[in-house]
C-alpha cells in the first residue's frame, strides 16, 4: 500500500504540471515556501489540512476533487495486491479438498507442518 503523503504529492505535482505552472508560482500563491511545496510534492513532507487547502486554492482545485483523485490513484496502486490476494484465496480453497469441518465464514489456510486445513 502506497503512503498517502506520496500519492497526495504525486497528484498535486501532476495537476500543477498539467496547468503549466511552476513550483515558484504555486508556492507564492499558496503562501508556502518553494522548498516546502517541493517536499510535499515529492512525498517527503506530510502537509497539514490547512496547507493542503492553501495549495488547492492556489491551483484552483476544490479539496474534494484532490481527495477523489488521490483515492482513485491509491485504488489503482492497490489493485495488483487485491488481485494477488484473490488468486491466493482461490488457490487455498481449491487445495482445501472436500472433507473436514468448515469454518463459519469458510476461510481456510494450509499449514506447512500440518497435513490438515487450519482455521484462520
HELIX and SHEET records of a PDB file:
HELIX    1   1 UNK A    4  UNK A   18  1                                  15    
HELIX    2   2 UNK A   23  UNK A   30  1                                   8    
HELIX    3   3 UNK A   34  UNK A   42  1                                   9    
HELIX    4   4 UNK A   49  UNK A   59  1                                  11    
HELIX    5   5 UNK A   63  UNK A   96  1                                  34    
SHEET    1   A 2 UNK A 108  UNK A 110  0                                        
SHEET    2   A 2 UNK A 117  UNK A 119 -1                                        
END                                                                             
